[in-house]
Amino acid sequence: MFTLFLAAYLLTAPTLMGIIVIGLLTAGMSSANYIIMAAVAGAVVALPVAWLLSRKLEHLFDARRG
């Protein structure tokens, strides 16, 4: 399960970080502090998202196997 979680995190973290940073830049908040905080927030938000995604995928794979 950890490898599936890691793979999901490696995909969700940069996606969420990019979405939040682009949202800030679009809103005109181009300070380095805002961008760093947005990137950290995206990385933190990606943890439960990746966990939920890996859990759903694990149950999906288990259902197909057995």
C-alpha atoms as one frame of an Amber mdcrd trajectory, in Angstrom:
protein
   0.000   0.000   0.000   2.871   2.374   0.710   4.192   2.177  -2.838   0.743
   2.962  -4.210   0.462   5.878  -1.772   3.879   7.152  -2.817   2.993   6.945
  -6.502  -0.284   8.773  -5.888   1.492  11.445  -3.844   4.119  11.969  -6.521
   1.312  12.728  -8.954  -1.061  14.715  -6.747   1.421  16.937  -4.903   2.873
  18.789  -7.905  -0.585  19.060  -9.444  -2.143  20.654  -6.369   0.906  22.833
  -5.748   0.764  24.092  -9.329  -2.958  24.789  -9.185  -2.624  26.846  -6.014
   0.455  28.752  -7.226  -1.184  29.567 -10.573  -4.282  30.727  -8.700  -2.154
  33.093  -6.623  -0.322  34.430  -9.647  -3.623  34.991 -11.426  -4.899  36.920
  -8.410  -1.838  39.168  -8.531  -0.163  37.809  -5.401   3.321  37.320  -6.803
   5.312  37.696  -3.592   7.822  34.936  -2.912   6.343  34.342   0.541   2.889
  33.703  -0.909   4.261  31.334  -3.524   6.255  29.335  -0.956   3.264  29.110
   1.392   1.045  28.016  -1.509   3.515  25.302  -2.520   3.737  24.013   1.057
  -0.053  24.105   1.383  -0.403  22.113  -1.827   2.064  19.511  -0.572   0.193
  19.203   2.740  -3.235  18.990   1.093  -1.892  16.303  -1.256  -1.182  13.938
   1.662  -4.808  13.049   2.498  -5.774  13.195  -1.180  -3.084  10.672  -2.080
  -4.017   8.502   0.892  -7.684   8.422  -0.154  -6.772   7.763  -3.770  -4.410
   4.921  -2.899  -6.986   3.399  -0.574  -9.648   3.482  -3.286  -7.267   1.985
  -5.832  -6.196  -0.734  -3.411  -9.825  -1.748  -2.840 -10.434  -1.673  -6.587
  -7.455  -3.924  -7.254  -8.441  -6.306  -4.458 -11.970  -6.600  -5.842 -10.666
  -7.540  -9.275  -8.242 -10.150  -7.905 -10.631 -12.000  -5.702
